[in-house]
Amino acid sequence: KFTSEMHTSKNLTYNGTIKYYVKSDAKKYTPEITYATKKWNNALGKKVFQRTNSISRSRLVFTGTNKLGASYAGVAEI
């Protein structure tokens, strides 16, 4: 969830990682998302982007629609 601390610092990282979740309506984009996160991790020299299976533990959510709960932020609409 998007906390007030994240809002203040504009920081999506937690302990040096950004955990991301892919909603079911965006699963068809999984190859592209995986490719992009691997490229970023390689460029950054460490595994910053890490996929998670829990939307509540993620900092970034990929969705195929604009329908996501108001308590979440860091959304990349595909």
Residue frames as a rotation matrix with the C-alpha (Angstrom) as fourth column:
LYS 1
0.572 0.820 0.000 0.00
0.820 -0.572 0.000 0.00
0.000 0.000 -1.000 0.00
PHE 2
-0.047 -0.533 0.845 1.05
0.461 -0.762 -0.455 3.57
0.886 0.368 0.281 -0.59
THR 3
0.218 0.068 -0.974 2.11
0.975 -0.055 0.215 4.93
-0.039 -0.996 -0.079 2.78
SER 4
0.986 0.145 -0.084 2.50
0.150 -0.987 0.053 8.54
-0.075 -0.065 -0.995 3.86
GLU 5
0.282 -0.955 -0.087 6.25
-0.033 -0.100 0.994 7.94
-0.959 -0.278 -0.060 4.15
MET 6
-0.290 -0.339 0.895 6.41
0.835 0.368 0.409 6.91
-0.468 0.866 0.176 0.49
HIS 7
0.630 0.608 0.484 4.29
0.759 -0.613 -0.219 9.93
0.163 0.505 -0.848 -0.45
THR 8
0.880 -0.315 -0.355 6.64
-0.075 -0.830 0.552 12.29
-0.469 -0.460 -0.754 1.39
SER 9
-0.027 -0.998 0.060 9.85
-0.179 0.064 0.982 10.78
-0.983 0.016 -0.180 0.04
LYS 10
0.561 0.319 -0.764 8.46
-0.803 -0.014 -0.596 9.85
-0.201 0.948 0.248 -3.42
ASN 11
-0.531 -0.847 -0.004 10.31
-0.844 0.529 0.090 6.58
-0.075 0.051 -0.996 -2.87
LEU 12
0.552 0.721 -0.419 9.00
-0.762 0.640 0.097 3.28
0.338 0.266 0.903 -4.26
THR 13
-0.151 -0.687 -0.710 11.93
-0.209 0.725 -0.657 1.29
0.966 0.050 -0.253 -2.89
TYR 14
0.784 0.252 0.567 11.93
-0.609 0.143 0.780 -0.72
0.116 -0.957 0.266 0.30
ASN 15
0.463 -0.733 0.498 15.31
-0.150 0.489 0.859 -2.00
-0.873 -0.473 0.116 1.49
GLY 16
-0.462 -0.759 -0.460 16.70
-0.516 -0.192 0.835 -1.29
-0.721 0.623 -0.303 -1.97
THR 17
-0.876 0.206 0.436 14.02
0.440 0.709 0.551 -3.22
-0.196 0.675 -0.712 -3.87
ILE 18
-0.486 0.822 -0.297 10.85
-0.843 -0.530 -0.089 -2.42
-0.231 0.207 0.951 -5.74
LYS 19
-0.778 0.320 0.541 8.42
0.267 0.947 -0.177 -5.30
-0.569 0.007 -0.822 -5.49
TYR 20
-0.620 0.569 -0.541 5.93
-0.777 -0.542 0.321 -5.33
-0.111 0.619 0.778 -8.32
TYR 21
-0.422 0.632 0.650 2.69
0.138 0.753 -0.643 -7.16
-0.896 -0.181 -0.405 -8.96
VAL 22
-0.933 0.185 -0.309 1.08
-0.339 -0.161 0.927 -7.97
0.121 0.970 0.213 -12.29
LYS 23
-0.247 0.928 0.280 -2.73
-0.619 0.071 -0.782 -8.00
-0.745 -0.367 0.557 -12.14
SER 24
-0.213 0.216 0.953 -4.54
0.395 0.911 -0.118 -10.76
-0.894 0.351 -0.279 -14.03
ASP 25
0.799 0.594 0.093 -5.76
0.335 -0.311 -0.889 -8.33
-0.500 0.742 -0.448 -16.71
ALA 26
0.630 -0.654 -0.418 -2.14
-0.766 -0.613 -0.196 -7.47
-0.128 0.444 -0.887 -17.55
LYS 27
0.309 -0.529 0.791 -0.71
-0.171 0.787 0.593 -11.02
-0.936 -0.318 0.153 -17.49
LYS 28
0.819 0.012 0.573 -0.60
0.531 0.359 -0.767 -11.06
-0.215 0.933 0.288 -21.30
TYR 29
0.779 -0.564 0.274 2.17
-0.328 -0.739 -0.589 -8.45
0.534 0.369 -0.760 -20.99
THR 30
0.886 -0.411 0.217 4.27
-0.055 0.370 0.927 -10.63
-0.461 -0.833 0.305 -18.67
PRO 31
0.432 -0.791 0.434 7.03
0.898 0.421 -0.128 -11.27
-0.082 0.445 0.892 -21.27
GLU 32
0.274 -0.296 0.915 7.46
0.376 -0.843 -0.385 -7.53
0.885 0.450 -0.120 -21.88
ILE 33
0.828 0.070 0.556 7.38
-0.444 -0.521 0.729 -6.70
0.341 -0.850 -0.401 -18.17
THR 34
0.820 -0.550 0.160 9.90
0.319 0.670 0.670 -9.45
-0.475 -0.499 0.725 -17.40
TYR 35
0.302 -0.712 0.634 12.17
0.893 -0.021 -0.449 -8.27
0.333 0.702 0.629 -20.21
ALA 36
0.413 -0.086 0.907 12.02
-0.004 -0.996 -0.093 -4.64
0.911 0.034 -0.411 -19.04
THR 37
0.907 -0.056 0.418 12.65
-0.422 -0.154 0.893 -5.44
0.015 -0.986 -0.163 -15.38
LYS 38
0.660 -0.726 0.193 15.60
0.663 0.684 0.305 -7.69
-0.354 -0.074 0.932 -16.28
LYS 39
0.225 -0.562 0.796 17.07
0.685 -0.490 -0.539 -4.87
0.693 0.667 0.274 -18.38
TRP 40
0.596 0.047 0.802 16.66
-0.380 -0.863 0.334 -2.38
0.707 -0.503 -0.496 -15.51
ASN 41
0.946 -0.251 0.207 18.13
-0.084 0.427 0.900 -4.81
-0.314 -0.869 0.383 -12.98
ASN 42
0.451 -0.812 0.372 21.08
0.892 0.423 -0.159 -5.42
-0.028 0.403 0.915 -15.28
ALA 43
0.237 -0.326 0.915 21.62
0.358 -0.846 -0.394 -1.70
0.903 0.421 -0.084 -15.84
LEU 44
0.677 0.100 0.729 21.42
-0.550 -0.589 0.592 -1.00
0.489 -0.802 -0.343 -12.11
GLY 45
-0.310 -0.916 -0.255 23.81
-0.539 0.390 -0.746 -3.85
0.783 -0.094 -0.615 -11.31
LYS 46
-0.979 0.058 0.193 21.48
-0.128 0.561 -0.818 -5.50
-0.156 -0.826 -0.542 -8.79
LYS 47
-0.579 0.814 -0.034 18.02
0.628 0.473 0.618 -6.99
0.519 0.337 -0.785 -8.54
VAL 48
-0.963 0.269 0.029 16.03
-0.245 -0.822 -0.513 -3.88
-0.114 -0.501 0.858 -7.71
PHE 49
-0.127 0.960 -0.250 12.78
-0.973 -0.072 0.219 -4.98
0.192 0.271 0.943 -9.39
GLN 50
-0.989 -0.125 0.078 11.36
-0.142 0.951 -0.274 -8.15
-0.040 -0.282 -0.958 -7.83
ARG 51
-0.340 0.914 -0.223 8.04
-0.426 0.062 0.903 -9.68
0.839 0.402 0.368 -8.78
THR 52
-0.907 0.158 0.391 5.64
-0.329 0.317 -0.890 -10.60
-0.265 -0.935 -0.236 -5.98
ASN 53
-0.699 0.700 -0.148 2.42
0.421 0.570 0.706 -12.61
0.578 0.431 -0.693 -5.91
SER 54
-0.066 0.652 -0.755 0.80
0.976 -0.116 -0.185 -10.28
-0.209 -0.749 -0.628 -3.39
ILE 55
0.172 0.197 0.965 -0.68
0.565 -0.823 0.068 -6.93
0.807 0.533 -0.253 -4.36
SER 56
0.965 0.255 0.056 -0.51
0.095 -0.542 0.835 -5.80
0.243 -0.801 -0.547 -0.72
ARG 57
0.502 -0.852 -0.146 3.26
0.458 0.118 0.881 -6.41
-0.734 -0.509 0.450 -0.60
SER 58
0.023 -0.483 0.875 3.97
0.995 -0.070 -0.065 -4.62
0.092 0.873 0.479 -3.86
ARG 59
-0.261 -0.178 -0.949 5.07
0.347 -0.935 0.080 -1.05
-0.901 -0.308 0.306 -4.46
LEU 60
-0.634 0.028 -0.773 4.33
-0.688 -0.478 0.546 -1.04
-0.354 0.878 0.323 -8.19
VAL 61
-0.127 0.685 0.717 1.28
0.170 0.727 -0.665 -2.57
-0.977 0.038 -0.209 -9.86
PHE 62
-0.940 -0.090 -0.328 0.93
-0.311 -0.163 0.936 -3.28
-0.138 0.983 0.125 -13.56
THR 63
-0.253 0.930 0.267 -2.70
0.186 0.317 -0.930 -3.30
-0.949 -0.186 -0.253 -14.69
GLY 64
-0.757 0.050 0.652 -4.49
0.652 0.118 0.749 -3.60
-0.039 0.992 -0.122 -18.01
THR 65
0.252 0.871 0.421 -7.21
0.724 -0.458 0.516 -1.20
0.642 0.175 -0.746 -16.86
ASN 66
-0.487 -0.374 0.789 -7.46
-0.177 -0.842 -0.509 1.90
0.855 -0.388 0.344 -14.72
LYS 67
0.600 0.782 0.171 -9.38
-0.399 0.107 0.911 0.04
0.694 -0.614 0.376 -12.01
LEU 68
-0.293 -0.689 -0.663 -7.31
0.509 0.474 -0.718 -0.24
0.809 -0.548 0.211 -8.87
GLY 69
0.448 0.537 -0.714 -8.19
0.875 -0.103 0.472 0.54
0.180 -0.837 -0.516 -5.28
ALA 70
0.781 -0.046 0.623 -7.72
0.000 -0.997 -0.073 4.11
0.625 0.057 -0.779 -4.11
SER 71
0.863 -0.458 0.216 -5.24
-0.288 -0.093 0.953 3.00
-0.416 -0.884 -0.212 -1.45
TYR 72
0.318 -0.772 0.550 -2.71
0.718 0.575 0.393 1.90
-0.620 0.270 0.737 -4.07
ALA 73
0.794 -0.164 -0.586 -0.33
-0.430 -0.833 -0.349 4.02
-0.431 0.529 -0.731 -6.11
GLY 74
-0.333 -0.943 -0.007 2.73
-0.596 0.205 0.776 3.55
-0.730 0.263 -0.630 -8.28
VAL 75
0.363 0.615 0.700 0.52
0.203 0.681 -0.704 2.25
-0.910 0.397 0.122 -11.06
ALA 76
-0.730 -0.505 -0.460 1.77
-0.399 -0.232 0.887 1.68
-0.554 0.832 -0.032 -14.57
GLU 77
0.367 0.914 0.173 -1.21
-0.267 0.281 -0.922 1.38
-0.891 0.292 0.347 -16.88
ILE 78
-0.705 -0.612 0.357 -0.46
0.101 0.412 0.906 -0.75
-0.702 0.675 -0.229 -19.93
